[in-house]
Amino acid sequence: MTVREIEVLARSADAASSLVFLVEESTTTREACAAVVRTIDNKLTVIHRLDAALDTVLWVELNDDMARVMREWEVAAREELQVSRPG
């Protein structure tokens, strides 16, 4: 994935987060969504600073951070919506 493609996805995620902030009803969901947006922004900043110098280890760390905040947001949203995990 190119930096440009990552930027497009980051802008889409930021725009979509606005919808979450309009309908969320719990502090936990709001904070978890904000953490996702903040993490995307932070990771995009790192990508721009390092650009081609990103090594495999850094990519793993960036992916792990993003996966963690996404799981936290999913848990918060499921709790707010009272939806259980499929399975």
DSSP file (Angstrom, degrees, kcal/mol; ACC not computed):
  #  RESIDUE AA STRUCTURE BP1 BP2  ACC     N-H-->O    O-->H-N    N-H-->O    O-->H-N    TCO  KAPPA ALPHA  PHI   PSI    X-CA   Y-CA   Z-CA
    1    1 A M              0   0    0      0, 0.0     2,-0.1     0, 0.0     0, 0.0   0.000 360.0 360.0 360.0 135.3    0.0    0.0    0.0
    2    2 A T     >  -     0   0    0      1,-0.1     4,-2.1     4,-0.0     5,-0.2  -0.396 360.0-112.6 -83.4 163.2    1.4    3.4   -0.9
    3    3 A V  H  > S+     0   0    0      1,-0.2     4,-2.5     2,-0.2     5,-0.2   0.891 119.5  55.6 -60.2 -39.4    1.5    6.4    1.4
    4    4 A R  H  > S+     0   0    0      1,-0.2     4,-2.1     2,-0.2    -1,-0.2   0.911 107.0  48.7 -60.4 -43.4   -1.1    8.1   -0.8
    5    5 A E  H  > S+     0   0    0      1,-0.2     4,-2.1     2,-0.2    -1,-0.2   0.883 110.7  51.1 -64.9 -38.3   -3.5    5.2   -0.4
    6    6 A I  H  X S+     0   0    0     -4,-2.1     4,-2.5     2,-0.2    -2,-0.2   0.903 108.4  52.5 -64.2 -41.2   -2.9    5.3    3.4
    7    7 A E  H  X S+     0   0    0     -4,-2.5     4,-2.4     2,-0.2    -2,-0.2   0.909 108.2  50.6 -60.8 -42.9   -3.7    9.0    3.4
    8    8 A V  H  X S+     0   0    0     -4,-2.1     4,-2.0     1,-0.2    -1,-0.2   0.927 112.3  46.4 -61.8 -45.3   -7.0    8.4    1.5
    9    9 A L  H  X S+     0   0    0     -4,-2.1     4,-2.5     1,-0.2    -1,-0.2   0.884 110.6  53.3 -64.5 -38.5   -8.0    5.8    4.0
   10   10 A A  H  X S+     0   0    0     -4,-2.5     4,-2.3     2,-0.2    -2,-0.2   0.912 109.0  48.6 -63.8 -42.7   -7.0    8.0    6.9
   11   11 A R  H  X S+     0   0    0     -4,-2.4     4,-2.3     2,-0.2    -1,-0.2   0.896 111.6  50.3 -63.8 -39.6   -9.2   10.9    5.6
   12   12 A S  H  X S+     0   0    0     -4,-2.0     4,-2.5     2,-0.2    -2,-0.2   0.913 110.7  48.9 -64.3 -42.8  -12.1    8.5    5.1
   13   13 A A  H  X S+     0   0    0     -4,-2.5     4,-1.9     2,-0.2    -2,-0.2   0.899 110.6  50.9 -63.9 -40.6  -11.7    7.2    8.7
   14   14 A D  H  X S+     0   0    0     -4,-2.3     4,-0.9     2,-0.2    -2,-0.2   0.917 111.7  47.2 -63.6 -43.0  -11.6   10.7   10.0
   15   15 A A  H >X S+     0   0    0     -4,-2.3     3,-0.7     1,-0.2     4,-0.6   0.903 111.4  50.9 -64.7 -41.1  -14.8   11.6    8.1
   16   16 A A  H >X S+     0   0    0     -4,-2.5     4,-1.3     1,-0.2     3,-0.9   0.831  99.7  64.8 -66.6 -31.5  -16.5    8.5    9.3
   17   17 A S  H 3X S+     0   0    0     -4,-1.9     4,-2.4     1,-0.3    -1,-0.2   0.823  90.8  65.8 -63.0 -28.8  -15.6    9.2   12.9
   18   18 A S  H <X S+     0   0    0     -4,-0.9     4,-1.2    -3,-0.7    -1,-0.3   0.879  99.1  52.2 -58.9 -37.2  -17.8   12.3   12.8
   19   19 A L  H <X S+     0   0    0     -3,-0.9     4,-1.4    -4,-0.6     3,-0.2   0.893 107.0  52.0 -66.5 -39.4  -20.8   10.1   12.4
   20   20 A V  H >X S+     0   0    0     -4,-1.3     4,-2.5     1,-0.2     3,-0.5   0.933 107.5  52.1 -61.1 -45.2  -19.8    8.1   15.5
   21   21 A F  H 3< S+     0   0    0     -4,-2.4    -1,-0.2     1,-0.2    -2,-0.2   0.766 107.1  54.6 -65.1 -24.1  -19.5   11.3   17.5
   22   22 A L  H 3< S+     0   0    0     -4,-1.2    -1,-0.2    -3,-0.2    -2,-0.2   0.826 121.1  26.4 -75.7 -31.7  -23.0   12.3   16.3
   23   23 A V  H << S+     0   0    0     -4,-1.4    -2,-0.2    -3,-0.5    -3,-0.1   0.590  89.7 111.8-111.7 -12.4  -24.7    9.1   17.5
   24   24 A E     <  -     0   0    0     -4,-2.5     3,-0.0    -5,-0.2    53,-0.0  -0.282  38.6-173.9 -65.5 151.0  -22.6    7.7   20.4
   25   25 A E        +     0   0    0      1,-0.0     2,-0.4     0, 0.0    -1,-0.1   0.370  58.0  69.3-124.9   1.0  -24.1    7.8   23.8
   26   26 A S     >  -     0   0    0      1,-0.1     4,-2.2    50,-0.0     5,-0.2  -0.940  69.5-136.1-126.6 148.1  -21.3    6.7   26.1
   27   27 A T  H  > S+     0   0    0     -2,-0.4     4,-2.9     1,-0.2     5,-0.2   0.875 107.2  58.0 -61.7 -38.3  -18.1    8.3   27.1
   28   28 A T  H  > S+     0   0    0      1,-0.2     4,-2.3     2,-0.2    -1,-0.2   0.917 107.9  44.9 -61.0 -45.0  -16.3    5.0   26.6
   29   29 A T  H  > S+     0   0    0     47,-0.2     4,-2.5     2,-0.2     5,-0.2   0.916 114.0  49.8 -65.9 -42.9  -17.4    4.8   22.9
   30   30 A R  H  X S+     0   0    0     -4,-2.2     4,-2.5     1,-0.2    -2,-0.2   0.935 113.6  45.2 -61.3 -47.0  -16.5    8.4   22.3
   31   31 A E  H  X S+     0   0    0     -4,-2.9     4,-2.0     2,-0.2    -1,-0.2   0.880 112.9  50.6 -66.2 -37.8  -13.0    8.0   23.9
   32   32 A A  H  X S+     0   0    0     -4,-2.3     4,-1.7    -5,-0.2    41,-0.2   0.911 112.1  46.7 -66.9 -41.5  -12.4    4.7   22.0
   33   33 A C  H  X S+     0   0    0     -4,-2.5     4,-2.3     1,-0.2    -2,-0.2   0.913 111.5  51.6 -65.8 -41.9  -13.3    6.3   18.7
   34   34 A A  H  X S+     0   0    0     -4,-2.5     4,-2.8    -5,-0.2    -1,-0.2   0.877 107.1  54.1 -61.6 -36.9  -11.2    9.3   19.4
   35   35 A A  H  X S+     0   0    0     -4,-2.0     4,-2.5     2,-0.2    -1,-0.2   0.885 107.4  50.6 -64.9 -38.0   -8.3    7.0   20.2
   36   36 A V  H  X S+     0   0    0     -4,-1.7     4,-2.6    33,-0.2    -2,-0.2   0.952 112.8  45.1 -62.8 -49.2   -8.7    5.3   16.8
   37   37 A V  H  X S+     0   0    0     -4,-2.3     4,-2.4     1,-0.2    -2,-0.2   0.914 114.3  49.2 -62.0 -43.4   -8.7    8.7   15.0
   38   38 A R  H  X S+     0   0    0     -4,-2.8     4,-2.9     2,-0.2    -1,-0.2   0.905 111.2  49.9 -61.5 -42.5   -5.7    9.9   17.1
   39   39 A T  H  X S+     0   0    0     -4,-2.5     4,-2.8     2,-0.2     5,-0.2   0.912 110.0  50.1 -65.0 -42.6   -3.8    6.7   16.4
   40   40 A I  H  X S+     0   0    0     -4,-2.6     4,-2.4     2,-0.2    -1,-0.2   0.939 113.0  47.0 -59.6 -46.4   -4.4    7.0   12.6
   41   41 A D  H  X S+     0   0    0     -4,-2.4     4,-2.1     1,-0.2    -2,-0.2   0.921 113.1  48.6 -62.3 -44.7   -3.2   10.6   12.7
   42   42 A N  H  X S+     0   0    0     -4,-2.9     4,-2.1     1,-0.2    -1,-0.2   0.915 112.5  48.0 -61.6 -43.2   -0.1    9.7   14.7
   43   43 A K  H  X S+     0   0    0     -4,-2.8     4,-2.6     1,-0.2    -1,-0.2   0.882 109.6  52.5 -67.3 -37.7    0.7    6.8   12.4
   44   44 A L  H  X S+     0   0    0     -4,-2.4     4,-2.3    -5,-0.2    -1,-0.2   0.891 108.0  52.3 -64.4 -38.8    0.3    8.9    9.3
   45   45 A T  H  X S+     0   0    0     -4,-2.1     4,-2.2     2,-0.2    -2,-0.2   0.923 110.5  47.6 -61.2 -45.0    2.7   11.5   10.8
   46   46 A V  H  X S+     0   0    0     -4,-2.1     4,-2.5     1,-0.2     5,-0.4   0.923 110.4  52.1 -62.0 -44.5    5.3    8.7   11.4
   47   47 A I  H  X S+     0   0    0     -4,-2.6     4,-2.9     1,-0.2    -1,-0.2   0.905 110.8  47.7 -60.0 -42.2    4.8    7.4    7.9
   48   48 A H  H  < S+     0   0    0     -4,-2.3    -1,-0.2     2,-0.2    -2,-0.2   0.893 112.3  49.3 -66.9 -39.2    5.4   10.9    6.4
   49   49 A R  H  < S+     0   0    0     -4,-2.2    -2,-0.2    -5,-0.2    -1,-0.2   0.912 125.6  26.8 -65.8 -41.6    8.5   11.5    8.6
   50   50 A L  H >< S+     0   0    0     -4,-2.5     3,-3.3     1,-0.2    -2,-0.2   0.745  81.2 160.2 -95.6 -25.4   10.1    8.2    7.7
   51   51 A D  G >< S+     0   0    0     -4,-2.9     3,-1.3    -5,-0.4    -1,-0.2  -0.113  77.5   9.4  38.8-110.3    8.5    7.6    4.3
   52   52 A A  G 3  S+     0   0    0      1,-0.3    -1,-0.3    -4,-0.1    -2,-0.1   0.639 119.6  73.6 -72.4 -13.1   10.8    5.1    2.5
   53   53 A A  G <   +     0   0    0     -3,-3.3     2,-0.4    -6,-0.1    -1,-0.3   0.411  64.0 124.8 -83.2   4.2   12.8    4.4    5.6
   54   54 A L    <   -     0   0    0     -3,-1.3     2,-0.2    -4,-0.2    -7,-0.0  -0.490  46.3-160.9 -66.9 119.7   10.0    2.4    7.2
   55   55 A D     >  -     0   0    0     -2,-0.4     4,-2.0     1,-0.1     5,-0.2  -0.497  32.0 -99.5 -97.2 173.0   11.4   -1.0    8.1
   56   56 A T  H  > S+     0   0    0      1,-0.2     4,-2.2     2,-0.2     5,-0.2   0.866 119.6  55.5 -59.4 -40.4    9.5   -4.2    8.8
   57   57 A V  H  > S+     0   0    0      1,-0.2     4,-2.1     2,-0.2    -1,-0.2   0.918 108.2  47.8 -62.2 -44.1    9.7   -3.9   12.6
   58   58 A L  H  > S+     0   0    0      1,-0.2     4,-2.9     2,-0.2    -1,-0.2   0.904 109.3  53.5 -64.5 -40.9    8.2   -0.4   12.6
   59   59 A W  H  X S+     0   0    0     -4,-2.0     4,-2.7     1,-0.2    -1,-0.2   0.910 108.0  51.0 -59.2 -41.6    5.4   -1.6   10.3
   60   60 A V  H  X S+     0   0    0     -4,-2.2     4,-2.6     2,-0.2    -1,-0.2   0.925 111.4  47.5 -61.7 -44.5    4.6   -4.4   12.8
   61   61 A E  H  X S+     0   0    0     -4,-2.1     4,-2.5     2,-0.2    -2,-0.2   0.924 112.3  49.0 -63.0 -44.9    4.5   -1.9   15.7
   62   62 A L  H  X S+     0   0    0     -4,-2.9     4,-2.1     1,-0.2    -2,-0.2   0.917 113.6  47.1 -60.5 -43.7    2.2    0.5   13.7
   63   63 A N  H  X S+     0   0    0     -4,-2.7     4,-2.7    -5,-0.2    -2,-0.2   0.894 110.8  51.6 -65.6 -40.7   -0.1   -2.3   12.8
   64   64 A D  H  X S+     0   0    0     -4,-2.6     4,-2.2     2,-0.2    -2,-0.2   0.917 110.1  49.1 -63.3 -43.4   -0.2   -3.6   16.4
   65   65 A D  H  X S+     0   0    0     -4,-2.5     4,-2.1     1,-0.2     5,-0.2   0.927 113.2  46.8 -60.7 -45.3   -1.1   -0.2   17.8
   66   66 A M  H  X S+     0   0    0     -4,-2.1     4,-2.1     1,-0.2    -2,-0.2   0.909 111.3  51.0 -65.4 -42.0   -3.8    0.2   15.2
   67   67 A A  H  X S+     0   0    0     -4,-2.7     4,-2.2     1,-0.2    -1,-0.2   0.896 109.3  52.3 -61.5 -40.4   -5.2   -3.3   15.9
   68   68 A R  H  X S+     0   0    0     -4,-2.2     4,-2.1     1,-0.2    -2,-0.2   0.939 111.4  43.7 -63.1 -49.0   -5.3   -2.6   19.6
   69   69 A V  H  X S+     0   0    0     -4,-2.1     4,-2.2     1,-0.2   -33,-0.2   0.844 112.2  54.1 -69.5 -30.9   -7.3    0.7   19.4
   70   70 A M  H  X S+     0   0    0     -4,-2.1     4,-2.5    -5,-0.2    -1,-0.2   0.914 108.8  48.7 -66.8 -41.3   -9.7   -0.9   16.9
   71   71 A R  H  X S+     0   0    0     -4,-2.2     4,-2.5     2,-0.2    -2,-0.2   0.911 111.0  50.8 -63.0 -41.3  -10.4   -3.8   19.3
   72   72 A E  H  X S+     0   0    0     -4,-2.1     4,-2.2     1,-0.2    -2,-0.2   0.902 111.5  47.4 -63.4 -40.7  -11.0   -1.3   22.1
   73   73 A W  H  X S+     0   0    0     -4,-2.2     4,-2.9   -41,-0.2     5,-0.2   0.910 110.5  52.4 -66.7 -41.3  -13.4    0.7   19.9
   74   74 A E  H  X S+     0   0    0     -4,-2.5     4,-2.6     2,-0.2    -2,-0.2   0.924 110.3  48.0 -59.9 -45.0  -15.2   -2.5   18.9
   75   75 A V  H  X S+     0   0    0     -4,-2.5     4,-2.3     2,-0.2    -1,-0.2   0.930 113.3  47.6 -61.9 -45.6  -15.7   -3.5   22.5
   76   76 A A  H  X S+     0   0    0     -4,-2.2     4,-2.4     1,-0.2   -47,-0.2   0.917 113.4  47.3 -62.8 -44.0  -16.9   -0.1   23.5
   77   77 A A  H  X S+     0   0    0     -4,-2.9     4,-2.5     2,-0.2    -1,-0.2   0.910 112.0  50.1 -65.5 -41.7  -19.4    0.1   20.5
   78   78 A R  H  X>S+     0   0    0     -4,-2.6     5,-2.4    -5,-0.2     4,-0.8   0.900 111.3  49.2 -63.1 -40.5  -20.7   -3.4   21.2
   79   79 A E  H ><5S+     0   0    0     -4,-2.3     3,-0.5     3,-0.2    -2,-0.2   0.934 112.4  47.4 -63.3 -45.5  -21.2   -2.6   24.9
   80   80 A E  H 3<5S+     0   0    0     -4,-2.4    -2,-0.2     1,-0.2    -1,-0.2   0.906 118.5  40.3 -63.1 -40.9  -23.1    0.6   24.0
   81   81 A L  H 3<5S-     0   0    0     -4,-2.5    -1,-0.2    -5,-0.2    -2,-0.2   0.514 106.7-127.7 -85.3  -4.8  -25.2   -1.1   21.4
   82   82 A Q  T <<5 +     0   0    0     -4,-0.8     2,-0.4    -3,-0.5    -3,-0.2   0.925  57.0 149.4  55.0  49.0  -25.6   -4.2   23.7
   83   83 A V      < -     0   0    0     -5,-2.4    -1,-0.2    -6,-0.1     2,-0.2  -0.935  37.9-141.9-112.9 132.1  -24.5   -6.5   20.8
   84   84 A S        -     0   0    0     -2,-0.4     3,-0.1     1,-0.1    -5,-0.0  -0.521  31.9 -90.1 -89.3 162.3  -22.7   -9.7   21.6
   85   85 A R        -     0   0    0     -2,-0.2    -1,-0.1     1,-0.1     2,-0.0  -0.426  47.8-108.8 -66.1 141.2  -19.8  -11.1   19.5
   86   86 A P              0   0    0      0, 0.0    -1,-0.1     0, 0.0    -3,-0.0  -0.375 360.0 360.0 -67.0 151.9  -20.9  -13.4   16.7
   87   87 A G              0   0    0     -3,-0.1    -2,-0.1    -2,-0.0     0, 0.0   0.389 360.0 360.0 136.9 360.0  -20.1  -17.0   17.2
